[in-house]
Amino acid sequence: MSSQPLSLPSRTQILIVGAGPSGLAAAISLRKHGVPTDIVIVDRAAYVGDPNNTASRAIVIHSATLEALDSIECADELNSLGLRMGGVQLRARGSAPLFTNDFSSLKGYTKYPHGLILSQSFTERSLLKRIEECSLRVLRPYEAVGMKESEDGDGLDVSFNTGEVIHAKYVIGADGARSVIRGLSGIGFSDPQSRIDSAQVNQQIVLADVSFTKDISHMYSPISTSGSDPKQLSFSTAFSFSPEGFFLTAPLGHPQVHSEIYGASEPVYRIGFSVPLHRGEAPSHPSLEVLQEFTDRQALVTMSSDPSQNPDPVSIKKVYWSTRFRTHSAVADTFLKRVHGPESKEQEKNGGIVMLLGDAAHIHSPAGGQGMNLAIRDAIGLGSVLAQLVTTSSNDDFGILEEFMKERHGRALKQIEMTKRFMWLMRALMNPFSISYWVIYFLGMIPLMKRTLAWQLSGLGNK
């Protein structure tokens, strides 16, 4: 529930706008790396899980991200609550697996040779607990509406919807794909390959958290076990493909997660599917009936409610959350900018420094579950580098910050390219009569290809 908002301070050294995973991780990392005070975090959502906050919710944390979270003492709790994803399985609707990928090939390279399936809402709750342990807090609900160079030329004045203003030397924009901070900074945002503006998009994906009338856990074949502890089971997450599109089904975590997020006493699953363009625009919050229609068309046949397809019909019982969004790729022109006023002489030390994180910096297809993962790794790395600059006030250290953000920009470009390859693969698998379909099928039998895919998905090659 929302409460009376706390008033904003008039000054701070570091202002973080946005309390999603990247904003929270940046704050924790700053504290971990020696910034003792003077960090303010604001967010426009009234509370965690606020339905008015329409950002899509990720469910996968990959190996490289778990390593980064471990460096700020946040991995253990998440690892205990999430379901271990031991691989990815690609299947045609009614047939045996086309391609099964096993993350066990990552053993020897990482402490976490698995993905972790856990609702982003719970990831944020866990990070917020760590925020409190760091003697920090998130001020809500505040939305940035303006930003200008301060009168003394040594920072930025960020104004909010309440009329309050915060003076800050460093502003971190972690406020989502429609970032106000990015816009106020005059930083462009477009597809790096086509240079199409981020607003021009046409692919649709629906995500929803639902329960079913029957147990569907048989779809998740355990890859490996460790003793009898169910938390150590590794599951293979299934994607199904048909000419209509792709369909993903995955559990959201352990029963504790379902209960705390939704008050559910039954298993809750994330479903996700593409909406073909010829079917028109999907509702912004699809109903149970719409979700059932696409489940019957695109999910595994064993999930269908149609008895003519499935002799043991299963239906969606309840919809806890749903959204439709348009998927596209875009990257900010720069992740770091010294912002000056219109009359400033733009001297080297004048103005304030704006940094972008998460969806404010880069967005792309959800294929492979990479967006939140790269955002968290960027944030934790930024915390380390910015802490060095803040605690030493050295111009040489600002050069290190510039170099770091350029390197992260390159990582984002690499990630966008990879997710586009994944989307090409998904489209190829929708047509079993295409040459690409059978090329992928036979390549999937080659151990080297399986290891390569596991490495790419894990993020270990793009830390």
TORKOL-4160 file (C-alpha; in steps of 0.2 Angstrom, whole numbers, padded with zeros to 4 digits, m for minus):
463
<pt num="1" X="0000" Y="0000" Z="0000"/>
<pt num="2" X="0005" Y="0018" Z="m0003"/>
<pt num="3" X="0009" Y="0030" Z="0012"/>
<pt num="4" X="0012" Y="0048" Z="0014"/>
<pt num="5" X="0027" Y="0052" Z="0003"/>
<pt num="6" X="0042" Y="0058" Z="0012"/>
<pt num="7" X="0048" Y="0075" Z="0007"/>
<pt num="8" X="0063" Y="0077" Z="m0004"/>
<pt num="9" X="0080" Y="0084" Z="0001"/>
<pt num="10" X="0086" Y="0100" Z="m0007"/>
<pt num="11" X="0103" Y="0093" Z="m0011"/>
<pt num="12" X="0112" Y="0077" Z="m0014"/>
<pt num="13" X="0128" Y="0071" Z="m0022"/>
<pt num="14" X="0121" Y="0057" Z="m0031"/>
<pt num="15" X="0102" Y="0056" Z="m0037"/>
<pt num="16" X="0096" Y="0040" Z="m0044"/>
<pt num="17" X="0079" Y="0042" Z="m0053"/>
<pt num="18" X="0071" Y="0025" Z="m0054"/>
<pt num="19" X="0070" Y="0011" Z="m0042"/>
<pt num="20" X="0069" Y="m0004" Z="m0053"/>
<pt num="21" X="0083" Y="m0018" Z="m0053"/>
<pt num="22" X="0096" Y="m0007" Z="m0061"/>
<pt num="23" X="0093" Y="0009" Z="m0050"/>
<pt num="24" X="0093" Y="m0002" Z="m0034"/>
<pt num="25" X="0108" Y="m0012" Z="m0039"/>
<pt num="26" X="0118" Y="0004" Z="m0043"/>
<pt num="27" X="0114" Y="0011" Z="m0025"/>
<pt num="28" X="0119" Y="m0005" Z="m0016"/>
<pt num="29" X="0135" Y="m0005" Z="m0026"/>
<pt num="30" X="0139" Y="0013" Z="m0022"/>
<pt num="31" X="0137" Y="0009" Z="m0004"/>
<pt num="32" X="0147" Y="m0007" Z="m0005"/>
<pt num="33" X="0161" Y="0002" Z="m0014"/>
<pt num="34" X="0163" Y="0016" Z="m0001"/>
<pt num="35" X="0151" Y="0030" Z="m0004"/>
<pt num="36" X="0145" Y="0033" Z="0014"/>
<pt num="37" X="0131" Y="0045" Z="0012"/>
<pt num="38" X="0123" Y="0057" Z="0000"/>
<pt num="39" X="0113" Y="0045" Z="m0011"/>
<pt num="40" X="0095" Y="0049" Z="m0015"/>
<pt num="41" X="0084" Y="0036" Z="m0024"/>
<pt num="42" X="0067" Y="0042" Z="m0031"/>
<pt num="43" X="0054" Y="0032" Z="m0040"/>
<pt num="44" X="0037" Y="0037" Z="m0048"/>
<pt num="45" X="0028" Y="0021" Z="m0043"/>
<pt num="46" X="0019" Y="0022" Z="m0026"/>
<pt num="47" X="0025" Y="0005" Z="m0021"/>
<pt num="48" X="0034" Y="m0011" Z="m0027"/>
<pt num="49" X="0022" Y="m0020" Z="m0039"/>
<pt num="50" X="0011" Y="m0004" Z="m0042"/>
<pt num="51" X="0000" Y="m0009" Z="m0056"/>
<pt num="52" X="0002" Y="0009" Z="m0063"/>
<pt num="53" X="0020" Y="0005" Z="m0066"/>
<pt num="54" X="0018" Y="m0004" Z="m0083"/>
<pt num="55" X="0036" Y="m0010" Z="m0086"/>
<pt num="56" X="0037" Y="m0028" Z="m0091"/>
<pt num="57" X="0043" Y="m0040" Z="m0078"/>
<pt num="58" X="0058" Y="m0051" Z="m0081"/>
<pt num="59" X="0059" Y="m0069" Z="m0074"/>
<pt num="60" X="0077" Y="m0075" Z="m0078"/>
<pt num="61" X="0093" Y="m0071" Z="m0069"/>
<pt num="62" X="0108" Y="m0078" Z="m0078"/>
<pt num="63" X="0125" Y="m0084" Z="m0072"/>
<pt num="64" X="0135" Y="m0068" Z="m0075"/>
<pt num="65" X="0122" Y="m0058" Z="m0066"/>
<pt num="66" X="0122" Y="m0069" Z="m0051"/>
<pt num="67" X="0140" Y="m0067" Z="m0050"/>
<pt num="68" X="0138" Y="m0048" Z="m0050"/>
<pt num="69" X="0125" Y="m0049" Z="m0037"/>
<pt num="70" X="0136" Y="m0060" Z="m0027"/>
<pt num="71" X="0149" Y="m0046" Z="m0027"/>
<pt num="72" X="0136" Y="m0035" Z="m0017"/>
<pt num="73" X="0130" Y="m0049" Z="m0006"/>
<pt num="74" X="0113" Y="m0050" Z="m0015"/>
<pt num="75" X="0114" Y="m0067" Z="m0023"/>
<pt num="76" X="0111" Y="m0080" Z="m0009"/>
<pt num="77" X="0093" Y="m0075" Z="m0005"/>
<pt num="78" X="0088" Y="m0074" Z="m0023"/>
<pt num="79" X="0097" Y="m0091" Z="m0027"/>
<pt num="80" X="0087" Y="m0099" Z="m0012"/>
<pt num="81" X="0070" Y="m0092" Z="m0019"/>
<pt num="82" X="0071" Y="m0095" Z="m0037"/>
<pt num="83" X="0070" Y="m0111" Z="m0047"/>
<pt num="84" X="0086" Y="m0116" Z="m0055"/>
<pt num="85" X="0084" Y="m0116" Z="m0074"/>
<pt num="86" X="0096" Y="m0130" Z="m0080"/>
<pt num="87" X="0093" Y="m0127" Z="m0099"/>
<pt num="88" X="0082" Y="m0122" Z="m0113"/>
<pt num="89" X="0071" Y="m0133" Z="m0123"/>
<pt num="90" X="0064" Y="m0129" Z="m0140"/>
<pt num="91" X="0049" Y="m0139" Z="m0146"/>
<pt num="92" X="0036" Y="m0140" Z="m0160"/>
<pt num="93" X="0019" Y="m0139" Z="m0153"/>
<pt num="94" X="0015" Y="m0158" Z="m0153"/>
<pt num="95" X="0032" Y="m0166" Z="m0155"/>
<pt num="96" X="0047" Y="m0171" Z="m0146"/>
<pt num="97" X="0060" Y="m0157" Z="m0142"/>
<pt num="98" X="0069" Y="m0150" Z="m0157"/>
<pt num="99" X="0084" Y="m0143" Z="m0147"/>
<pt num="100" X="0088" Y="m0146" Z="m0129"/>
<pt num="101" X="0102" Y="m0135" Z="m0121"/>
<pt num="102" X="0110" Y="m0140" Z="m0105"/>
<pt num="103" X="0119" Y="m0126" Z="m0094"/>
<pt num="104" X="0129" Y="m0140" Z="m0085"/>
<pt num="105" X="0143" Y="m0135" Z="m0098"/>
<pt num="106" X="0146" Y="m0119" Z="m0088"/>
<pt num="107" X="0153" Y="m0129" Z="m0073"/>
<pt num="108" X="0171" Y="m0124" Z="m0070"/>
<pt num="109" X="0168" Y="m0107" Z="m0077"/>
<pt num="110" X="0156" Y="m0100" Z="m0064"/>
<pt num="111" X="0149" Y="m0103" Z="m0046"/>
<pt num="112" X="0132" Y="m0102" Z="m0054"/>
<pt num="113" X="0130" Y="m0115" Z="m0069"/>
<pt num="114" X="0112" Y="m0112" Z="m0071"/>
<pt num="115" X="0099" Y="m0098" Z="m0074"/>
<pt num="116" X="0087" Y="m0093" Z="m0060"/>
<pt num="117" X="0068" Y="m0092" Z="m0063"/>
<pt num="118" X="0061" Y="m0079" Z="m0051"/>
<pt num="119" X="0048" Y="m0065" Z="m0054"/>
<pt num="120" X="0056" Y="m0047" Z="m0056"/>
<pt num="121" X="0044" Y="m0041" Z="m0042"/>
<pt num="122" X="0053" Y="m0053" Z="m0030"/>
<pt num="123" X="0070" Y="m0048" Z="m0036"/>
<pt num="124" X="0066" Y="m0030" Z="m0033"/>
<pt num="125" X="0059" Y="m0034" Z="m0015"/>
<pt num="126" X="0075" Y="m0043" Z="m0011"/>
<pt num="127" X="0086" Y="m0029" Z="m0017"/>
<pt num="128" X="0075" Y="m0017" Z="m0007"/>
<pt num="129" X="0079" Y="m0027" Z="0009"/>
<pt num="130" X="0097" Y="m0025" Z="0005"/>
<pt num="131" X="0094" Y="m0006" Z="0002"/>
<pt num="132" X="0087" Y="m0005" Z="0019"/>
<pt num="133" X="0102" Y="m0014" Z="0026"/>
<pt num="134" X="0113" Y="m0001" Z="0018"/>
<pt num="135" X="0103" Y="0013" Z="0027"/>
<pt num="136" X="0096" Y="0019" Z="0011"/>
<pt num="137" X="0077" Y="0021" Z="0006"/>
<pt num="138" X="0067" Y="0024" Z="m0009"/>
<pt num="139" X="0057" Y="0040" Z="m0009"/>
<pt num="140" X="0040" Y="0038" Z="m0018"/>
<pt num="141" X="0030" Y="0043" Z="m0028"/>
<pt num="142" X="0040" Y="0056" Z="m0037"/>
<pt num="143" X="0042" Y="0059" Z="m0055"/>
<pt num="144" X="0055" Y="0070" Z="m0063"/>
<pt num="145" X="0048" Y="0083" Z="m0074"/>
<pt num="146" X="0063" Y="0095" Z="m0077"/>
<pt num="147" X="0081" Y="0097" Z="m0076"/>
<pt num="148" X="0093" Y="0111" Z="m0079"/>
<pt num="149" X="0111" Y="0117" Z="m0074"/>
<pt num="150" X="0112" Y="0124" Z="m0057"/>
<pt num="151" X="0115" Y="0143" Z="m0055"/>
<pt num="152" X="0133" Y="0140" Z="m0048"/>
<pt num="153" X="0137" Y="0129" Z="m0063"/>
<pt num="154" X="0142" Y="0114" Z="m0052"/>
<pt num="155" X="0128" Y="0102" Z="m0054"/>
<pt num="156" X="0110" Y="0100" Z="m0060"/>
<pt num="157" X="0093" Y="0105" Z="m0053"/>
<pt num="158" X="0081" Y="0091" Z="m0055"/>
<pt num="159" X="0062" Y="0096" Z="m0053"/>
<pt num="160" X="0048" Y="0084" Z="m0048"/>
<pt num="161" X="0029" Y="0084" Z="m0051"/>
<pt num="162" X="0027" Y="0090" Z="m0033"/>
<pt num="163" X="0036" Y="0106" Z="m0037"/>
<pt num="164" X="0051" Y="0101" Z="m0026"/>
<pt num="165" X="0069" Y="0102" Z="m0033"/>
<pt num="166" X="0085" Y="0092" Z="m0029"/>
<pt num="167" X="0102" Y="0099" Z="m0033"/>
<pt num="168" X="0114" Y="0085" Z="m0038"/>
<pt num="169" X="0131" Y="0083" Z="m0045"/>
<pt num="170" X="0128" Y="0066" Z="m0052"/>
<pt num="171" X="0111" Y="0060" Z="m0059"/>
<pt num="172" X="0108" Y="0042" Z="m0064"/>
<pt num="173" X="0093" Y="0039" Z="m0075"/>
<pt num="174" X="0086" Y="0022" Z="m0072"/>
<pt num="175" X="0069" Y="0027" Z="m0076"/>
<pt num="176" X="0064" Y="0015" Z="m0090"/>
<pt num="177" X="0062" Y="0015" Z="m0109"/>
<pt num="178" X="0053" Y="0031" Z="m0109"/>
<pt num="179" X="0066" Y="0039" Z="m0098"/>
<pt num="180" X="0063" Y="0057" Z="m0093"/>
<pt num="181" X="0081" Y="0060" Z="m0088"/>
<pt num="182" X="0087" Y="0054" Z="m0105"/>
<pt num="183" X="0075" Y="0065" Z="m0114"/>
<pt num="184" X="0079" Y="0080" Z="m0103"/>
<pt num="185" X="0097" Y="0077" Z="m0107"/>
<pt num="186" X="0095" Y="0078" Z="m0125"/>
<pt num="187" X="0101" Y="0060" Z="m0128"/>
<pt num="188" X="0095" Y="0051" Z="m0144"/>
<pt num="189" X="0088" Y="0034" Z="m0143"/>
<pt num="190" X="0086" Y="0023" Z="m0158"/>
<pt num="191" X="0089" Y="0006" Z="m0166"/>
<pt num="192" X="0108" Y="0005" Z="m0169"/>
<pt num="193" X="0106" Y="m0004" Z="m0185"/>
<pt num="194" X="0092" Y="0004" Z="m0194"/>
<pt num="195" X="0093" Y="0021" Z="m0184"/>
<pt num="196" X="0074" Y="0020" Z="m0183"/>
<pt num="197" X="0068" Y="0031" Z="m0169"/>
<pt num="198" X="0062" Y="0020" Z="m0154"/>
<pt num="199" X="0044" Y="0025" Z="m0155"/>
<pt num="200" X="0043" Y="0016" Z="m0172"/>
<pt num="201" X="0039" Y="m0002" Z="m0168"/>
<pt num="202" X="0027" Y="m0016" Z="m0174"/>
<pt num="203" X="0031" Y="m0032" Z="m0166"/>
<pt num="204" X="0019" Y="m0037" Z="m0151"/>
<pt num="205" X="0022" Y="m0049" Z="m0137"/>
<pt num="206" X="0010" Y="m0053" Z="m0123"/>
<pt num="207" X="0016" Y="m0058" Z="m0105"/>
<pt num="208" X="0005" Y="m0064" Z="m0091"/>
<pt num="209" X="0005" Y="m0073" Z="m0074"/>
<pt num="210" X="m0008" Y="m0086" Z="m0073"/>
<pt num="211" X="m0013" Y="m0102" Z="m0064"/>
<pt num="212" X="m0021" Y="m0117" Z="m0073"/>
<pt num="213" X="m0035" Y="m0129" Z="m0069"/>
<pt num="214" X="m0023" Y="m0144" Z="m0069"/>
<pt num="215" X="m0005" Y="m0147" Z="m0064"/>
<pt num="216" X="0007" Y="m0143" Z="m0079"/>
<pt num="217" X="0023" Y="m0147" Z="m0071"/>
<pt num="218" X="0026" Y="m0162" Z="m0081"/>
<pt num="219" X="0032" Y="m0150" Z="m0095"/>
<pt num="220" X="0047" Y="m0146" Z="m0085"/>
<pt num="221" X="0058" Y="m0161" Z="m0085"/>
<pt num="222" X="0071" Y="m0161" Z="m0072"/>
<pt num="223" X="0089" Y="m0160" Z="m0079"/>
<pt num="224" X="0098" Y="m0164" Z="m0063"/>
<pt num="225" X="0095" Y="m0165" Z="m0045"/>
<pt num="226" X="0105" Y="m0162" Z="m0029"/>
<pt num="227" X="0099" Y="m0173" Z="m0015"/>
<pt num="228" X="0081" Y="m0172" Z="m0011"/>
<pt num="229" X="0080" Y="m0154" Z="m0009"/>
<pt num="230" X="0067" Y="m0148" Z="m0022"/>
<pt num="231" X="0076" Y="m0131" Z="m0022"/>
<pt num="232" X="0090" Y="m0139" Z="m0030"/>
<pt num="233" X="0080" Y="m0146" Z="m0045"/>
<pt num="234" X="0086" Y="m0139" Z="m0062"/>
<pt num="235" X="0072" Y="m0137" Z="m0075"/>
<pt num="236" X="0072" Y="m0135" Z="m0093"/>
<pt num="237" X="0061" Y="m0120" Z="m0099"/>
<pt num="238" X="0051" Y="m0124" Z="m0114"/>
<pt num="239" X="0048" Y="m0114" Z="m0129"/>
<pt num="240" X="0035" Y="m0120" Z="m0142"/>
<pt num="241" X="0034" Y="m0115" Z="m0160"/>
<pt num="242" X="0020" Y="m0116" Z="m0173"/>
<pt num="243" X="0016" Y="m0106" Z="m0189"/>
<pt num="244" X="0006" Y="m0094" Z="m0178"/>
<pt num="245" X="0021" Y="m0089" Z="m0167"/>
<pt num="246" X="0031" Y="m0094" Z="m0152"/>
<pt num="247" X="0025" Y="m0098" Z="m0134"/>
<pt num="248" X="0034" Y="m0098" Z="m0117"/>
<pt num="249" X="0029" Y="m0106" Z="m0101"/>
<pt num="250" X="0039" Y="m0105" Z="m0085"/>
<pt num="251" X="0035" Y="m0106" Z="m0066"/>
<pt num="252" X="0038" Y="m0090" Z="m0057"/>
<pt num="253" X="0048" Y="m0098" Z="m0042"/>
<pt num="254" X="0044" Y="m0107" Z="m0026"/>
<pt num="255" X="0027" Y="m0107" Z="m0018"/>
<pt num="256" X="0033" Y="m0093" Z="m0006"/>
<pt num="257" X="0035" Y="m0082" Z="m0021"/>
<pt num="258" X="0018" Y="m0085" Z="m0028"/>
<pt num="259" X="0010" Y="m0082" Z="m0010"/>
<pt num="260" X="0020" Y="m0066" Z="m0007"/>
<pt num="261" X="0017" Y="m0058" Z="m0024"/>
<pt num="262" X="m0001" Y="m0063" Z="m0028"/>
<pt num="263" X="m0007" Y="m0071" Z="m0012"/>
<pt num="264" X="m0009" Y="m0087" Z="m0022"/>
<pt num="265" X="m0010" Y="m0104" Z="m0014"/>
<pt num="266" X="m0008" Y="m0113" Z="m0031"/>
<pt num="267" X="0007" Y="m0113" Z="m0043"/>
<pt num="268" X="0008" Y="m0097" Z="m0054"/>
<pt num="269" X="0016" Y="m0098" Z="m0071"/>
<pt num="270" X="0023" Y="m0085" Z="m0083"/>
<pt num="271" X="0016" Y="m0087" Z="m0101"/>
<pt num="272" X="0023" Y="m0076" Z="m0115"/>
<pt num="273" X="0019" Y="m0077" Z="m0134"/>
<pt num="274" X="0020" Y="m0067" Z="m0150"/>
<pt num="275" X="0005" Y="m0060" Z="m0158"/>
<pt num="276" X="0005" Y="m0061" Z="m0177"/>
<pt num="277" X="0003" Y="m0044" Z="m0186"/>
<pt num="278" X="m0011" Y="m0050" Z="m0196"/>
<pt num="279" X="m0022" Y="m0053" Z="m0180"/>
<pt num="280" X="m0021" Y="m0034" Z="m0176"/>
<pt num="281" X="m0017" Y="m0025" Z="m0160"/>
<pt num="282" X="m0019" Y="m0036" Z="m0145"/>
<pt num="283" X="m0027" Y="m0028" Z="m0129"/>
<pt num="284" X="m0015" Y="m0018" Z="m0118"/>
<pt num="285" X="m0020" Y="m0030" Z="m0103"/>
<pt num="286" X="m0026" Y="m0046" Z="m0112"/>
<pt num="287" X="m0041" Y="m0055" Z="m0103"/>
<pt num="288" X="m0042" Y="m0073" Z="m0098"/>
<pt num="289" X="m0052" Y="m0077" Z="m0114"/>
<pt num="290" X="m0038" Y="m0069" Z="m0125"/>
<pt num="291" X="m0025" Y="m0078" Z="m0116"/>
<pt num="292" X="m0034" Y="m0094" Z="m0118"/>
<pt num="293" X="m0036" Y="m0092" Z="m0136"/>
<pt num="294" X="m0018" Y="m0089" Z="m0140"/>
<pt num="295" X="m0013" Y="m0104" Z="m0128"/>
<pt num="296" X="m0024" Y="m0115" Z="m0138"/>
<pt num="297" X="m0016" Y="m0109" Z="m0154"/>
<pt num="298" X="0002" Y="m0108" Z="m0150"/>
<pt num="299" X="0006" Y="m0117" Z="m0134"/>
<pt num="300" X="0011" Y="m0136" Z="m0132"/>
<pt num="301" X="m0004" Y="m0146" Z="m0137"/>
<pt num="302" X="m0003" Y="m0154" Z="m0119"/>
<pt num="303" X="m0008" Y="m0136" Z="m0113"/>
<pt num="304" X="m0023" Y="m0134" Z="m0124"/>
<pt num="305" X="m0041" Y="m0133" Z="m0118"/>
<pt num="306" X="m0048" Y="m0140" Z="m0134"/>
<pt num="307" X="m0052" Y="m0159" Z="m0132"/>
<pt num="308" X="m0050" Y="m0161" Z="m0150"/>
<pt num="309" X="m0032" Y="m0157" Z="m0148"/>
<pt num="310" X="m0028" Y="m0163" Z="m0131"/>
<pt num="311" X="m0037" Y="m0178" Z="m0123"/>
<pt num="312" X="m0033" Y="m0171" Z="m0106"/>
<pt num="313" X="m0039" Y="m0153" Z="m0108"/>
<pt num="314" X="m0031" Y="m0140" Z="m0096"/>
<pt num="315" X="m0037" Y="m0122" Z="m0095"/>
<pt num="316" X="m0031" Y="m0105" Z="m0088"/>
<pt num="317" X="m0040" Y="m0104" Z="m0071"/>
<pt num="318" X="m0035" Y="m0086" Z="m0066"/>
<pt num="319" X="m0025" Y="m0071" Z="m0073"/>
<pt num="320" X="m0015" Y="m0062" Z="m0060"/>
<pt num="321" X="m0006" Y="m0050" Z="m0071"/>
<pt num="322" X="m0005" Y="m0047" Z="m0090"/>
<pt num="323" X="0002" Y="m0034" Z="m0102"/>
<pt num="324" X="0005" Y="m0032" Z="m0121"/>
<pt num="325" X="0020" Y="m0022" Z="m0127"/>
<pt num="326" X="0029" Y="m0019" Z="m0143"/>
<pt num="327" X="0046" Y="m0026" Z="m0144"/>
<pt num="328" X="0060" Y="m0017" Z="m0153"/>
<pt num="329" X="0078" Y="m0013" Z="m0151"/>
<pt num="330" X="0086" Y="0004" Z="m0146"/>
<pt num="331" X="0101" Y="0011" Z="m0138"/>
<pt num="332" X="0105" Y="0028" Z="m0131"/>
<pt num="333" X="0118" Y="0038" Z="m0141"/>
<pt num="334" X="0128" Y="0039" Z="m0126"/>
<pt num="335" X="0127" Y="0032" Z="m0108"/>
<pt num="336" X="0136" Y="0047" Z="m0100"/>
<pt num="337" X="0134" Y="0066" Z="m0103"/>
<pt num="338" X="0140" Y="0082" Z="m0095"/>
<pt num="339" X="0124" Y="0092" Z="m0096"/>
<pt num="340" X="0126" Y="0111" Z="m0097"/>
<pt num="341" X="0113" Y="0125" Z="m0098"/>
<pt num="342" X="0109" Y="0134" Z="m0114"/>
<pt num="343" X="0120" Y="0149" Z="m0109"/>
<pt num="344" X="0134" Y="0139" Z="m0102"/>
<pt num="345" X="0152" Y="0141" Z="m0109"/>
<pt num="346" X="0153" Y="0122" Z="m0107"/>
<pt num="347" X="0169" Y="0122" Z="m0098"/>
<pt num="348" X="0176" Y="0105" Z="m0093"/>
<pt num="349" X="0170" Y="0106" Z="m0075"/>
<pt num="350" X="0154" Y="0115" Z="m0077"/>
<pt num="351" X="0137" Y="0107" Z="m0077"/>
<pt num="352" X="0131" Y="0090" Z="m0070"/>
<pt num="353" X="0135" Y="0073" Z="m0075"/>
<pt num="354" X="0120" Y="0062" Z="m0081"/>
<pt num="355" X="0122" Y="0043" Z="m0083"/>
<pt num="356" X="0110" Y="0030" Z="m0090"/>
<pt num="357" X="0106" Y="0013" Z="m0084"/>
<pt num="358" X="0094" Y="m0001" Z="m0089"/>
<pt num="359" X="0080" Y="0002" Z="m0101"/>
<pt num="360" X="0084" Y="0020" Z="m0101"/>
<pt num="361" X="0101" Y="0016" Z="m0109"/>
<pt num="362" X="0096" Y="0001" Z="m0120"/>
<pt num="363" X="0081" Y="m0010" Z="m0124"/>
<pt num="364" X="0079" Y="m0025" Z="m0135"/>
<pt num="365" X="0069" Y="m0041" Z="m0138"/>
<pt num="366" X="0065" Y="m0051" Z="m0123"/>
<pt num="367" X="0073" Y="m0066" Z="m0132"/>
<pt num="368" X="0085" Y="m0075" Z="m0121"/>
<pt num="369" X="0080" Y="m0065" Z="m0105"/>
<pt num="370" X="0095" Y="m0053" Z="m0107"/>
<pt num="371" X="0088" Y="m0035" Z="m0103"/>
<pt num="372" X="0087" Y="m0035" Z="m0084"/>
<pt num="373" X="0103" Y="m0045" Z="m0083"/>
<pt num="374" X="0114" Y="m0033" Z="m0093"/>
<pt num="375" X="0106" Y="m0019" Z="m0083"/>
<pt num="376" X="0110" Y="m0026" Z="m0066"/>
<pt num="377" X="0128" Y="m0029" Z="m0072"/>
<pt num="378" X="0130" Y="m0012" Z="m0079"/>
<pt num="379" X="0123" Y="m0004" Z="m0063"/>
<pt num="380" X="0135" Y="m0014" Z="m0051"/>
<pt num="381" X="0150" Y="m0010" Z="m0062"/>
<pt num="382" X="0145" Y="0008" Z="m0062"/>
<pt num="383" X="0144" Y="0009" Z="m0043"/>
<pt num="384" X="0162" Y="0003" Z="m0042"/>
<pt num="385" X="0168" Y="0016" Z="m0054"/>
<pt num="386" X="0158" Y="0031" Z="m0049"/>
<pt num="387" X="0162" Y="0027" Z="m0031"/>
<pt num="388" X="0181" Y="0029" Z="m0035"/>
<pt num="389" X="0177" Y="0046" Z="m0044"/>
<pt num="390" X="0166" Y="0052" Z="m0029"/>
<pt num="391" X="0178" Y="0048" Z="m0016"/>
<pt num="392" X="0194" Y="0054" Z="m0024"/>
<pt num="393" X="0187" Y="0069" Z="m0035"/>
<pt num="394" X="0201" Y="0066" Z="m0048"/>
<pt num="395" X="0200" Y="0071" Z="m0066"/>
<pt num="396" X="0209" Y="0055" Z="m0070"/>
<pt num="397" X="0195" Y="0045" Z="m0062"/>
<pt num="398" X="0182" Y="0054" Z="m0073"/>
<pt num="399" X="0192" Y="0047" Z="m0088"/>
<pt num="400" X="0190" Y="0030" Z="m0080"/>
<pt num="401" X="0171" Y="0033" Z="m0079"/>
<pt num="402" X="0170" Y="0039" Z="m0097"/>
<pt num="403" X="0179" Y="0023" Z="m0103"/>
<pt num="404" X="0168" Y="0012" Z="m0092"/>
<pt num="405" X="0152" Y="0019" Z="m0100"/>
<pt num="406" X="0159" Y="0018" Z="m0118"/>
<pt num="407" X="0163" Y="0000" Z="m0114"/>
<pt num="408" X="0146" Y="m0004" Z="m0108"/>
<pt num="409" X="0138" Y="0005" Z="m0123"/>
<pt num="410" X="0148" Y="m0008" Z="m0134"/>
<pt num="411" X="0141" Y="m0022" Z="m0123"/>
<pt num="412" X="0124" Y="m0016" Z="m0126"/>
<pt num="413" X="0126" Y="m0015" Z="m0145"/>
<pt num="414" X="0133" Y="m0033" Z="m0144"/>
<pt num="415" X="0118" Y="m0039" Z="m0134"/>
<pt num="416" X="0106" Y="m0031" Z="m0146"/>
<pt num="417" X="0114" Y="m0040" Z="m0160"/>
<pt num="418" X="0113" Y="m0056" Z="m0151"/>
<pt num="419" X="0094" Y="m0054" Z="m0146"/>
<pt num="420" X="0091" Y="m0051" Z="m0165"/>
<pt num="421" X="0099" Y="m0067" Z="m0169"/>
<pt num="422" X="0088" Y="m0076" Z="m0156"/>
<pt num="423" X="0073" Y="m0068" Z="m0164"/>
<pt num="424" X="0078" Y="m0074" Z="m0181"/>
<pt num="425" X="0080" Y="m0091" Z="m0174"/>
<pt num="426" X="0062" Y="m0091" Z="m0167"/>
<pt num="427" X="0055" Y="m0085" Z="m0183"/>
<pt num="428" X="0064" Y="m0099" Z="m0192"/>
<pt num="429" X="0057" Y="m0112" Z="m0180"/>
<pt num="430" X="0039" Y="m0106" Z="m0184"/>
<pt num="431" X="0040" Y="m0113" Z="m0201"/>
<pt num="432" X="0044" Y="m0132" Z="m0201"/>
<pt num="433" X="0045" Y="m0132" Z="m0220"/>
<pt num="434" X="0059" Y="m0120" Z="m0221"/>
<pt num="435" X="0077" Y="m0124" Z="m0224"/>
<pt num="436" X="0082" Y="m0114" Z="m0209"/>
<pt num="437" X="0071" Y="m0125" Z="m0198"/>
<pt num="438" X="0080" Y="m0140" Z="m0202"/>
<pt num="439" X="0097" Y="m0132" Z="m0202"/>
<pt num="440" X="0094" Y="m0127" Z="m0184"/>
<pt num="441" X="0087" Y="m0144" Z="m0180"/>
<pt num="442" X="0103" Y="m0153" Z="m0186"/>
<pt num="443" X="0115" Y="m0139" Z="m0178"/>
<pt num="444" X="0106" Y="m0143" Z="m0162"/>
<pt num="445" X="0113" Y="m0160" Z="m0161"/>
<pt num="446" X="0131" Y="m0153" Z="m0161"/>
<pt num="447" X="0138" Y="m0152" Z="m0143"/>
<pt num="448" X="0149" Y="m0137" Z="m0148"/>
<pt num="449" X="0133" Y="m0127" Z="m0153"/>
<pt num="450" X="0124" Y="m0132" Z="m0137"/>
<pt num="451" X="0139" Y="m0126" Z="m0127"/>
<pt num="452" X="0140" Y="m0110" Z="m0137"/>
<pt num="453" X="0122" Y="m0106" Z="m0134"/>
<pt num="454" X="0123" Y="m0109" Z="m0116"/>
<pt num="455" X="0138" Y="m0097" Z="m0115"/>
<pt num="456" X="0129" Y="m0083" Z="m0124"/>
<pt num="457" X="0113" Y="m0085" Z="m0114"/>
<pt num="458" X="0123" Y="m0085" Z="m0097"/>
<pt num="459" X="0131" Y="m0068" Z="m0100"/>
<pt num="460" X="0148" Y="m0074" Z="m0096"/>
<pt num="461" X="0154" Y="m0069" Z="m0113"/>
<pt num="462" X="0147" Y="m0051" Z="m0111"/>
<pt num="463" X="0149" Y="m0047" Z="m0093"/>
